[in-house]
């Protein structure tokens, strides 16, 4: 059975591929987001084997925020 990575709900499912560090998924959440977001992020970390969870300090629920973008750039460079 192949492991499937769900990146964006509703988009085509693709088989998960490991990057050079052996991680399947990089999960990112802001520390100023609501408690439900943090609960879901931690649950996803437990459910996705070989995943990493990064909590971005000072980030709210806005992906355009500079703290989020810096973390996303670091995650992409690590692939």
Beta strands, then each sheet from edge to edge (+ up, - down):
strand 1: 4-5
strand 2: 14-15
strand 3: 25-30
strand 4: 51-56
sheet 1: 1+ 2-
sheet 2: 3+ 4+
end
